[in-house]
Amino acid sequence: MTSTRVLRRIRKAAPAVASAFMLLAVLPGSAQGASGSYIYITPAGQGSRVENPPSDTCLPLTGGAIRFSNDTTDMAFLYGDSSCSGGWALVGVGDTWDAPTGVQALAVRLGSTTG
């Protein structure tokens, strides 16, 4: 095969290869996890620790949480119901949330409010 033919084949393939790379750049990657952990305390005084939780996933806080410490790399959004709707508390990286009297969080989503 001559070098001219090789160059023609490369030129014909270039748009397809470029399109494939563009598609990879635009498509979202697999869900990332938040590095670190969060700890929560239930109204009964039980402590739970979750290591490297997934981001952008609604996670139940079994037994509810009256205290939540966020030692992950993501913002934590706390919810008053287990389906992560009607969010009402934000816990920044390295911060702790203490529930007002009579209130508890039932779920958390790390990273963003969309999921």
C-alpha positions in Angstrom: 0.0 0.0 0.0 1.4 3.4 -0.9 1.7 6.3 1.5 -1.0 8.2 -0.4 -3.5 5.4 0.2 -2.6 5.3 3.9 -3.1 9.1 4.2 -6.5 8.8 2.4 -7.6 6.2 4.9 -6.4 8.2 7.8 -8.3 11.3 6.5 -11.5 9.2 6.0 -11.2 7.8 9.6 -10.4 11.1 11.3 -13.9 12.5 11.5 -15.2 9.2 13.1 -12.4 9.2 15.6 -12.9 12.8 16.5 -16.7 12.2 16.9 -16.0 9.3 19.3 -13.7 11.5 21.4 -16.3 14.3 21.5 -19.0 11.9 22.6 -16.8 10.6 25.4 -16.1 14.1 26.5 -19.8 15.1 26.6 -21.3 11.9 28.2 -21.3 11.9 32.0 -19.0 9.4 33.6 -20.1 6.8 36.1 -21.3 8.0 39.4 -18.4 9.1 41.6 -18.3 8.5 45.3 -17.5 11.1 48.0 -14.2 10.4 49.6 -14.2 10.2 53.4 -17.1 9.4 55.7 -20.2 10.8 57.4 -21.4 10.0 60.9 -24.9 10.4 62.2 -26.5 10.0 65.6 -30.1 8.7 65.9 -32.6 10.0 68.4 -31.9 6.7 70.4 -28.3 7.7 70.6 -26.9 5.1 68.1 -24.0 6.2 66.0 -23.6 5.1 62.3 -20.6 5.8 60.1 -20.7 5.5 56.3 -17.4 5.3 54.4 -16.9 6.6 50.9 -20.6 7.0 50.1 -21.8 7.4 46.5 -22.5 10.9 45.3 -25.9 11.9 43.8 -27.7 9.0 45.4 -30.5 9.2 48.0 -29.2 7.4 51.1 -31.5 6.6 54.0 -30.4 7.5 57.5 -31.7 4.4 59.3 -33.4 5.4 62.5 -33.2 9.1 61.6 -30.5 11.6 62.5 -30.4 14.3 65.1 -26.7 15.0 64.5 -24.8 14.7 61.2 -21.1 15.2 60.7 -19.9 15.5 57.1 -16.3 14.5 56.7 -16.6 13.7 53.0 -15.4 15.7 49.9 -19.0 16.6 48.9 -21.7 18.9 50.2 -24.4 17.0 52.1 -28.1 17.7 51.6 -30.3 16.4 54.4 -34.0 15.6 54.0 -37.0 15.2 56.3 -38.2 12.2 54.3 -36.6 9.0 53.1 -37.2 9.8 49.4 -34.9 12.9 49.4 -37.6 15.4 48.5 -38.2 18.6 50.3 -34.6 19.2 51.4 -34.1 21.6 54.2 -30.6 21.4 55.6 -27.1 21.7 54.0 -24.0 20.4 55.7 -20.8 21.6 54.2 -17.5 19.7 54.0 -16.1 19.3 57.5 -19.3 20.7 59.1 -21.7 19.2 61.7 -25.5 19.7 61.8 -27.5 19.5 65.0 -31.3 19.1 64.6 -33.6 21.5 66.3 -35.8 20.0 69.0 -38.3 17.5 67.6 -36.7 17.4 64.1 -34.7 14.6 62.5 -33.2 14.0 59.0 -34.3 10.8 57.3 -32.1 10.8 54.2 -29.0 12.4 52.7 -27.7 13.1 49.2 -24.1 14.0 48.7 -22.9 16.1 45.8 -26.0 17.8 44.4 -29.7 18.1 44.8 -30.4 16.4 41.5 -30.2 12.7 41.1 
